[in-house]
Amino acid sequence: MNAVNFTKSLLFSAVLALLGFFSVKTLGDSVSSDILFAVGILIGGVLIPLFLPSQGGEEAQESSASVGEVKTLYVGNLPYRANEAAVRTLFEDHGKVFSVRLMKDRQTGRRKGYGFVEMELAGANKAIKALNDNEFQQRTLKVREAKERKEEE
């Protein structure tokens, strides 16, 4: 949830709390708790989702518009001390990065020195040209389009 949605959600929650407080304060015992509960469910379950963007809102439209334009890059010869944040920062200079996965040894938990970066197509092509055979933390990177994983039979 981004900061804007969090702020909207917090605002709606505060308004609902105030509405509930004042309705109980003014109506007192004249309205049963069952009716107040039903109204709360109606407001919380029906009205609030209408005002808040759903998971299928702008973010989903943005990602669905770029789903066909995502390219996965293989990044080899990474320094073992490099983490996901450092690799993300390096690639974000060339385009939008969707994910970074650095491979680790299952037994030791240490990084293997390679990983995968999912980027938008145009940025991925720029990153390949700019970063392949260039130095990053005293290592010469190998950056190319990732090959599809062979399915095990």
C-alpha positions as CSV (number, residue, x, y, z in Angstrom):
1,M,0.0,0.0,0.0
2,N,1.5,3.3,-1.0
3,A,1.5,6.5,1.2
4,V,-1.5,8.1,-0.6
5,N,-3.7,5.0,-0.2
6,F,-2.6,4.7,3.5
7,T,-3.5,8.3,4.1
8,K,-6.9,7.9,2.5
9,S,-7.5,4.7,4.5
10,L,-6.5,6.5,7.7
11,L,-8.8,9.4,6.9
12,F,-11.8,7.2,6.2
13,S,-11.1,5.2,9.4
14,A,-11.0,8.4,11.4
15,V,-14.3,9.7,9.8
16,L,-16.0,6.3,10.5
17,A,-14.8,6.4,14.1
18,L,-16.2,9.9,14.6
19,L,-19.5,9.0,12.9
20,G,-19.8,5.9,15.2
21,F,-19.0,8.0,18.3
22,F,-21.5,10.7,17.5
23,S,-24.2,8.3,16.5
24,V,-23.9,6.4,19.8
25,K,-23.6,9.6,21.7
26,T,-26.7,11.2,20.1
27,L,-28.9,8.1,19.6
28,G,-27.9,6.6,22.9
29,D,-30.0,3.6,23.9
30,S,-32.8,4.3,21.4
31,V,-31.0,2.3,18.7
32,S,-30.1,-1.3,19.3
33,S,-26.5,-2.4,19.0
34,D,-27.5,-4.9,16.2
35,I,-28.7,-2.0,14.0
36,L,-25.4,-0.1,14.6
37,F,-23.5,-3.2,13.8
38,A,-25.3,-3.7,10.5
39,V,-24.8,0.0,9.6
40,G,-21.1,-0.4,10.4
41,I,-20.8,-3.5,8.2
42,L,-22.6,-1.6,5.4
43,I,-20.3,1.4,5.6
44,G,-17.1,-0.6,6.1
45,G,-17.8,-3.3,3.6
46,V,-19.7,-1.5,0.8
47,L,-19.1,2.3,1.0
48,I,-15.4,2.4,1.9
49,P,-14.3,0.1,-0.9
50,L,-16.1,2.4,-3.4
51,F,-13.9,5.3,-2.3
52,L,-10.6,3.5,-2.0
53,P,-8.9,2.2,-5.1
54,S,-9.0,-1.5,-5.2
55,Q,-6.0,-3.8,-5.8
56,G,-7.1,-3.8,-9.5
57,G,-7.0,0.0,-9.7
58,E,-4.2,2.2,-11.1
59,E,-1.4,0.0,-9.9
60,A,-2.8,-3.1,-11.6
61,Q,-3.5,-1.1,-14.8
62,E,0.0,0.2,-14.8
63,S,1.5,-3.3,-14.3
64,S,-0.9,-4.9,-16.8
65,A,0.0,-2.3,-19.4
66,S,3.6,-3.3,-19.0
67,V,3.2,-7.1,-18.6
68,G,4.1,-7.7,-22.2
69,E,7.0,-5.3,-22.0
70,V,8.9,-7.0,-19.2
71,K,12.3,-8.5,-19.8
72,T,14.3,-10.7,-17.4
73,L,18.0,-10.1,-17.4
74,Y,20.7,-12.5,-16.2
75,V,23.3,-10.6,-14.2
76,G,26.5,-12.7,-13.7
77,N,29.8,-12.2,-12.0
78,L,28.2,-10.1,-9.2
79,P,30.3,-9.5,-6.1
80,Y,29.3,-11.7,-3.2
81,R,28.8,-8.7,-1.0
82,A,26.3,-7.1,-3.4
83,N,22.7,-7.1,-2.1
84,E,19.3,-6.6,-3.9
85,A,19.1,-2.9,-3.0
86,A,22.5,-2.2,-4.6
87,V,21.7,-4.1,-7.7
88,R,18.3,-2.4,-8.0
89,T,19.9,1.0,-7.7
90,L,22.4,0.2,-10.4
91,F,19.7,-1.0,-12.8
92,E,17.2,1.8,-12.0
93,D,19.5,4.3,-13.7
94,H,18.4,2.7,-17.0
95,G,14.7,2.0,-16.5
96,K,11.9,0.8,-14.2
97,V,12.9,-2.3,-12.2
98,F,10.1,-4.7,-11.2
99,S,12.2,-7.2,-9.2
100,V,15.7,-8.3,-8.3
101,R,16.5,-11.9,-7.3
102,L,20.0,-12.8,-6.2
103,M,20.7,-16.5,-6.0
104,K,21.9,-18.1,-2.8
105,D,23.4,-21.5,-2.0
106,R,20.7,-23.5,-0.2
107,Q,23.1,-25.1,2.3
108,T,25.3,-22.1,3.3
109,G,22.9,-19.2,2.5
110,R,25.7,-17.3,0.8
111,R,25.2,-15.6,-2.5
112,K,26.3,-17.4,-5.6
113,G,27.4,-14.3,-7.6
114,Y,24.6,-14.1,-10.1
115,G,21.0,-13.1,-10.2
116,F,18.0,-11.9,-12.2
117,V,16.5,-8.5,-12.7
118,E,13.1,-7.9,-14.2
119,M,12.8,-4.6,-16.0
120,E,10.7,-2.8,-18.6
121,L,11.7,-3.7,-22.1
122,A,13.3,-0.4,-23.1
123,G,15.2,0.0,-19.9
124,A,16.4,-3.6,-20.1
125,N,17.9,-3.1,-23.5
126,K,19.6,0.1,-22.3
127,A,20.9,-1.7,-19.2
128,I,22.4,-4.5,-21.3
129,K,24.3,-2.0,-23.4
130,A,25.4,0.1,-20.5
131,L,26.3,-2.5,-17.9
132,N,27.5,-5.6,-19.7
133,D,31.3,-5.9,-19.4
134,N,31.4,-2.9,-17.0
135,E,32.8,-2.8,-13.5
136,F,30.5,-2.9,-10.4
137,Q,32.2,-3.2,-7.0
138,Q,35.5,-4.3,-8.5
139,R,33.8,-7.0,-10.6
140,T,33.1,-7.0,-14.4
141,L,29.4,-7.7,-14.8
142,K,27.9,-10.0,-17.4
143,V,24.4,-8.7,-18.3
144,R,22.3,-10.4,-20.9
145,E,18.7,-11.5,-21.5
146,A,17.9,-14.5,-19.4
147,K,17.1,-17.7,-21.1
148,E,13.9,-19.5,-20.3
149,R,14.2,-22.2,-17.6
150,K,14.0,-25.7,-19.0
151,E,11.1,-27.6,-17.5
152,E,12.2,-30.7,-15.6
153,E,10.5,-33.9,-16.8
